[in-house]
Amino acid sequence: MRTAAVLHYLAGKYELDAIFFHQPGAPHPLTTIPAGLVQDALTIDLPFNSRAAIARVARNLRRFGAGRPPLIDRFRGFEREIAAFTEARSYAVAVIEHFWCAPYVRNIRAARLIADLHNVESVWHTRMATQELPWLHGRFAKAYQRLERELLPRFDQVLVPSAADLDHLPAGVKAAVYPNTVPPAERPEVAKQERIIFSANLEYHPNISAVGWFAREVWPILAARHPSLEWVLAGRSPNSVRHLVANAPRVRFTGPLPDLTHEIAAAKVAIVPVHAGSGTRVKILQAWQAGTAVVSTPIGAEGLPQQGVLLAANAKDFADSVTALLTDEQRRHHLEGCGFDILESEFTWAAGWKCLERLGI
């Protein structure tokens, strides 16, 4: 979502070239974006990586030994292709999306170099270390800290999703907030059902951790209090968390949906039980856009206006907050309206593009 917003902005202002990385078996990148946005493109095919458990363990142990974080490792080694594509061209602006592509700042020449960080990766791994494999994530966090100190000062501008992320950047980095945003859409008119929803990429580690915590600590309380309440898990890769809710009552998976907004709009409460990660959660913006009230952990809502959510730091408070919204229609409607108003004023593509304009990008 963040990359799409930047792509549309740049295409409206410049003749735009693009370099895409293509995962084996995924649709070709140029088939997934609107025609005419990109003038010329290079697509780099990533090598096949087996997703079998033993292969993933072996890869990550090798990365641990090398002190090379997984995504830095996955996207490295294409300097020659990138240099050959860009060397004869003159660019006013070059935008590198995601920190794990930041090493290619050495291979791209432009009058202005921009890094668009979706997360602060050292923070991401530091927080994941509190949830699982502290020895592994701790080592990767330190590796990212070294790389952030080395690479980010090379950019003329570093963009981060929120003011909270600015505090985690190394000294001497020229950085500014460019918020996560969503494209314009009408607030759907959908009848509310007796359900709560967690919408997410369900193979993303902070989301897996969130589902596990909610299934263990919170859902048993809510399921007992509200015998007709359904918990919907919406998003791709449901098999990544299915085992975590195998014995839980009234849980439904949707899989990937062509229109996630209507599924969110049909729920009375969107939950964000996230305890790790960085940046800001697009799932909260999507809930605000759908007109659905949000209950979140403090980390889940980090970097976003907190008058648009109910915050709950522990399982009892989380369950009580969800119950409060399920049983108090007036309070729920107030929170729905507050979130929608915040979104419309600060977190649409148009609002985000004004930030890029002010930054002279």
C-alpha positions as CSV (number, residue, x, y, z in Angstrom):
1,M,0.0,0.0,0.0
2,R,2.8,2.4,0.9
3,T,4.8,1.6,-2.2
4,A,1.7,2.0,-4.4
5,A,1.1,5.5,-3.1
6,V,4.7,6.5,-3.8
7,L,4.5,5.0,-7.3
8,H,1.4,6.9,-8.2
9,Y,2.8,10.1,-6.9
10,L,6.1,9.8,-8.8
11,A,4.3,8.8,-12.0
12,G,2.2,11.9,-11.8
13,K,5.2,14.2,-11.6
14,Y,8.1,12.5,-13.4
15,E,8.9,10.2,-16.3
16,L,9.3,7.1,-14.2
17,D,11.6,4.1,-14.5
18,A,11.3,1.2,-12.0
19,I,13.3,-1.7,-10.8
20,F,11.2,-4.6,-9.4
21,F,12.2,-7.8,-7.6
22,H,10.1,-10.9,-8.6
23,Q,9.5,-13.8,-6.4
24,P,9.3,-17.2,-8.2
25,G,5.7,-18.2,-8.8
26,A,4.3,-14.7,-8.1
27,P,2.6,-12.6,-10.8
28,H,5.0,-10.5,-12.9
29,P,5.2,-7.0,-11.2
30,L,4.2,-5.2,-14.4
31,T,0.9,-7.1,-14.5
32,T,0.0,-5.9,-11.0
33,I,0.2,-2.2,-11.5
34,P,-1.9,0.1,-13.8
35,A,-0.6,0.5,-17.3
36,G,1.2,3.7,-18.2
37,L,2.6,4.4,-14.7
38,V,6.1,3.2,-15.6
39,Q,8.1,4.3,-18.7
40,D,10.8,1.6,-18.5
41,A,11.4,-1.2,-16.1
42,L,13.9,-3.8,-15.0
43,T,12.6,-7.0,-13.3
44,I,15.1,-9.0,-11.3
45,D,14.1,-12.6,-10.7
46,L,15.0,-13.7,-7.2
47,P,16.4,-17.2,-6.8
48,F,14.0,-19.9,-5.6
49,N,13.9,-20.4,-1.9
50,S,12.3,-23.5,-0.5
51,R,9.6,-22.8,2.1
52,A,10.0,-26.2,3.7
53,A,10.8,-25.9,7.4
54,I,14.2,-27.6,7.3
55,A,15.3,-25.3,4.4
56,R,14.1,-22.2,6.2
57,V,16.0,-23.2,9.4
58,A,19.1,-23.9,7.4
59,R,19.0,-20.5,5.7
60,N,18.5,-18.6,8.9
61,L,21.2,-20.5,10.7
62,R,23.6,-19.6,7.8
63,R,22.4,-15.9,8.0
64,F,22.9,-16.0,11.8
65,G,26.5,-17.2,11.3
66,A,27.2,-14.5,8.7
67,G,25.5,-11.8,10.8
68,R,23.4,-11.0,7.7
69,P,19.6,-10.4,8.3
70,P,17.2,-12.4,6.1
71,L,15.9,-9.7,3.9
72,I,19.3,-8.1,3.4
73,D,20.5,-11.6,2.4
74,R,17.5,-12.3,0.1
75,F,17.8,-9.1,-1.9
76,R,21.6,-8.8,-2.2
77,G,23.8,-9.6,-5.2
78,F,22.2,-7.7,-8.0
79,E,24.6,-4.7,-8.2
80,R,25.7,-5.5,-11.8
81,E,22.1,-5.6,-13.2
82,I,21.1,-2.4,-11.4
83,A,24.2,-0.5,-12.5
84,A,23.7,-1.6,-16.1
85,F,20.1,-0.5,-16.1
86,T,20.8,2.9,-14.6
87,E,24.3,3.9,-15.5
88,A,23.4,5.7,-18.9
89,R,20.4,7.5,-17.4
90,S,20.1,10.8,-15.6
91,Y,17.7,10.9,-12.7
92,A,16.3,13.8,-10.8
93,V,15.1,11.6,-8.0
94,A,15.7,8.0,-7.0
95,V,13.5,6.4,-4.4
96,I,14.6,3.1,-2.7
97,E,11.7,1.3,-1.0
98,H,12.5,-0.8,2.1
99,F,15.7,-0.7,4.0
100,W,16.8,-4.1,2.7
101,C,17.3,-2.5,-0.7
102,A,19.2,0.4,0.8
103,P,22.7,-1.1,0.0
104,Y,21.9,-0.4,-3.7
105,V,22.3,3.3,-2.9
106,R,26.0,2.7,-3.9
107,N,24.9,1.7,-7.4
108,I,22.3,4.3,-8.3
109,R,23.1,7.9,-9.3
110,A,20.5,10.7,-9.0
111,A,20.4,14.3,-8.1
112,R,18.5,13.3,-5.0
113,L,18.4,10.0,-3.3
114,I,15.4,9.0,-1.1
115,A,15.0,6.0,1.2
116,D,11.4,5.1,2.0
117,L,11.4,3.0,5.2
118,H,8.3,1.0,5.9
119,N,9.9,-0.1,9.2
120,V,13.0,0.7,11.2
121,E,14.4,-2.8,10.8
122,S,16.6,-2.8,13.9
123,V,13.6,-2.0,16.0
124,W,11.5,-4.7,14.3
125,H,14.0,-7.4,15.2
126,T,14.5,-6.0,18.7
127,R,10.8,-6.3,19.4
128,M,10.5,-9.7,17.8
129,A,13.2,-10.8,20.2
130,T,10.7,-10.3,23.0
131,Q,8.3,-12.7,21.3
132,E,10.5,-15.5,19.9
133,L,14.1,-16.6,19.3
134,P,15.9,-13.8,21.2
135,W,19.3,-15.1,20.2
136,L,18.4,-14.9,16.5
137,H,16.5,-11.7,16.4
138,G,19.0,-10.0,18.8
139,R,21.9,-10.7,16.4
140,F,19.9,-9.5,13.4
141,A,18.9,-6.3,15.3
142,K,22.6,-5.5,15.9
143,A,23.4,-6.1,12.3
144,Y,20.7,-3.8,11.2
145,Q,21.9,-1.1,13.6
146,R,25.3,-1.2,12.0
147,L,23.8,-1.0,8.5
148,E,21.5,1.8,9.4
149,R,24.4,3.8,10.8
150,E,26.4,3.1,7.6
151,L,23.8,3.5,4.9
152,L,21.1,6.0,5.9
153,P,23.4,9.0,6.1
154,R,24.1,8.4,2.4
155,F,20.6,9.5,1.5
156,D,19.5,13.1,0.9
157,Q,16.2,12.2,2.6
158,V,14.9,9.3,4.6
159,L,11.1,8.9,4.9
160,V,9.5,7.1,7.9
161,P,5.8,6.4,8.7
162,S,5.5,8.3,11.9
163,A,7.3,10.6,14.4
164,A,7.8,7.6,16.7
165,D,10.1,6.1,14.0
166,L,12.2,9.2,13.8
167,D,13.4,8.6,17.4
168,H,14.9,5.3,16.4
169,L,17.1,6.5,13.5
170,P,20.9,7.1,13.9
171,A,22.2,10.6,14.5
172,G,23.0,12.6,11.5
173,V,20.2,11.2,9.3
174,K,18.1,13.7,7.4
175,A,14.6,12.3,8.0
176,A,11.0,13.3,7.8
177,V,7.6,11.7,8.3
178,Y,5.7,10.5,5.3
179,P,2.7,8.6,6.7
180,N,1.2,5.3,5.6
181,T,-2.0,6.1,3.7
182,V,-4.9,4.4,1.8
183,P,-6.4,5.2,-1.5
184,P,-9.7,7.1,-1.6
185,A,-12.8,4.9,-1.1
186,E,-16.4,5.4,0.0
187,R,-17.3,4.3,3.5
188,P,-19.2,1.1,2.9
189,E,-22.8,0.7,4.0
190,V,-22.8,-2.7,5.5
191,A,-24.9,-4.1,8.3
192,K,-22.8,-4.9,11.4
193,Q,-22.6,-8.5,12.5
194,E,-21.8,-10.0,15.9
195,R,-18.1,-10.5,15.0
196,I,-14.6,-9.1,15.5
197,I,-11.9,-9.2,12.9
198,F,-8.2,-9.3,12.6
199,S,-7.1,-8.4,9.0
200,A,-3.5,-9.2,8.1
201,N,-0.9,-11.0,6.1
202,L,-1.0,-14.1,8.3
203,E,2.5,-15.3,7.5
204,Y,4.1,-12.1,8.8
205,H,5.8,-12.9,12.1
206,P,4.3,-10.0,14.2
207,N,0.9,-11.1,13.0
208,I,1.5,-14.8,13.8
209,S,2.6,-13.7,17.3
210,A,-0.5,-11.5,17.6
211,V,-2.9,-14.4,16.7
212,G,-1.2,-16.7,19.1
213,W,-1.4,-14.3,22.0
214,F,-5.0,-13.4,21.3
215,A,-6.1,-17.0,21.0
216,R,-4.4,-18.0,24.3
217,E,-5.1,-15.0,26.4
218,V,-8.1,-13.0,25.1
219,W,-10.4,-15.1,23.0
220,P,-11.3,-17.6,25.7
221,I,-12.6,-14.6,27.8
222,L,-14.6,-13.1,25.0
223,A,-15.9,-16.4,23.7
224,A,-17.3,-17.2,27.2
225,R,-18.8,-13.7,27.6
226,H,-20.4,-13.5,24.1
227,P,-21.7,-16.9,23.0
228,S,-22.7,-15.7,19.5
229,L,-19.5,-13.7,18.8
230,E,-17.4,-14.8,15.8
231,W,-13.7,-14.1,15.4
232,V,-12.8,-13.5,11.7
233,L,-9.2,-13.9,10.5
234,A,-9.0,-12.1,7.1
235,G,-6.0,-12.2,4.8
236,R,-3.6,-14.4,2.9
237,S,-1.7,-17.4,4.2
238,P,-4.3,-18.6,6.8
239,N,-2.4,-21.9,7.2
240,S,0.4,-20.1,8.9
241,V,-1.8,-19.6,12.0
242,R,-4.5,-22.2,11.7
243,H,-2.8,-24.4,14.2
244,L,-2.9,-21.6,16.8
245,V,-6.7,-21.5,16.8
246,A,-7.4,-25.2,16.2
247,N,-9.3,-25.7,19.5
248,A,-10.9,-22.2,19.6
249,P,-14.7,-21.9,19.0
250,R,-16.3,-19.8,16.3
251,V,-13.2,-18.8,14.4
252,R,-13.5,-18.2,10.6
253,F,-10.8,-17.7,8.0
254,T,-11.6,-15.8,4.8
255,G,-8.3,-16.2,2.9
256,P,-7.3,-13.4,0.6
257,L,-10.3,-11.2,-0.5
258,P,-10.8,-8.9,-3.5
259,D,-12.7,-6.4,-1.2
260,L,-11.3,-6.5,2.3
261,T,-13.1,-3.3,3.2
262,H,-16.6,-4.8,3.2
263,E,-15.4,-7.7,5.4
264,I,-14.0,-5.3,7.9
265,A,-17.1,-3.1,7.8
266,A,-19.3,-6.0,8.7
267,A,-17.5,-6.5,12.0
268,K,-18.3,-4.5,15.1
269,V,-14.7,-4.3,16.3
270,A,-11.3,-4.6,14.5
271,I,-8.6,-6.0,16.8
272,V,-4.9,-5.3,16.6
273,P,-3.3,-7.5,19.3
274,V,0.2,-6.8,18.0
275,H,3.2,-6.8,20.3
276,A,6.1,-6.5,17.9
277,G,6.9,-4.6,14.6
278,S,7.7,-1.1,13.6
279,G,6.2,1.6,11.4
280,T,2.4,2.0,11.5
281,R,-0.3,-0.5,10.9
282,V,-2.2,-0.1,7.7
283,K,-4.8,-2.5,9.1
284,I,-5.9,0.3,11.5
285,L,-6.2,2.7,8.5
286,Q,-8.3,0.1,6.7
287,A,-10.6,-0.3,9.8
288,W,-11.0,3.5,10.0
289,Q,-11.9,3.6,6.3
290,A,-14.4,0.8,6.8
291,G,-16.1,2.6,9.7
292,T,-15.1,-0.1,12.2
293,A,-14.0,0.6,15.8
294,V,-10.5,-0.5,16.8
295,V,-9.0,-2.0,19.9
296,S,-5.2,-2.2,19.8
297,T,-2.2,-2.8,22.0
298,P,0.0,0.3,22.4
299,I,2.6,-1.1,19.9
300,G,-0.2,-1.9,17.4
301,A,-1.3,1.7,17.4
302,E,2.1,3.3,17.7
303,G,2.6,6.4,15.5
304,L,-1.2,6.9,14.9
305,P,-3.6,9.3,16.6
306,Q,-4.8,7.4,19.7
307,Q,-8.1,9.1,19.9
308,G,-9.1,6.8,17.1
309,V,-8.6,3.6,19.0
310,L,-9.1,2.0,22.4
311,L,-5.7,1.0,23.8
312,A,-5.2,-2.1,26.0
313,A,-1.8,-3.4,27.1
314,N,-2.9,-6.7,28.7
315,A,-5.3,-9.5,28.0
316,K,-8.0,-8.5,30.6
317,D,-8.0,-4.9,29.5
318,F,-8.1,-6.0,25.8
319,A,-11.1,-8.2,26.5
320,D,-12.9,-5.5,28.5
321,S,-12.3,-2.9,25.8
322,V,-13.8,-5.2,23.1
323,T,-16.7,-6.0,25.4
324,A,-17.3,-2.3,26.0
325,L,-17.6,-1.6,22.3
326,L,-19.8,-4.7,21.7
327,T,-22.3,-3.7,24.4
328,D,-22.3,0.1,24.1
329,E,-23.5,1.1,20.6
330,Q,-23.2,4.8,21.2
331,R,-19.6,4.5,22.3
332,R,-18.8,2.3,19.3
333,H,-20.4,4.7,16.9
334,H,-18.4,7.6,18.4
335,L,-15.1,5.7,17.9
336,E,-16.1,4.7,14.4
337,G,-16.8,8.3,13.4
338,C,-13.6,9.5,15.1
339,G,-11.4,7.0,13.2
340,F,-13.0,7.8,9.9
341,D,-12.5,11.6,10.4
342,I,-8.9,11.1,11.3
343,L,-8.3,9.0,8.2
344,E,-10.0,11.5,5.9
345,S,-7.9,14.4,7.2
346,E,-4.5,12.8,7.6
347,F,-4.1,9.3,6.0
348,T,-5.5,9.3,2.4
349,W,-3.2,9.2,-0.6
350,A,-3.9,12.9,-1.3
351,A,-2.9,13.8,2.3
352,G,0.3,11.8,2.0
353,W,1.2,13.3,-1.4
354,K,1.0,16.8,0.2
355,C,3.8,15.7,2.5
356,L,5.9,14.6,-0.4
357,E,5.3,17.9,-2.1
358,R,6.3,19.9,1.0
359,L,9.5,17.8,1.1
360,G,10.2,18.8,-2.5
361,I,10.2,15.3,-3.8
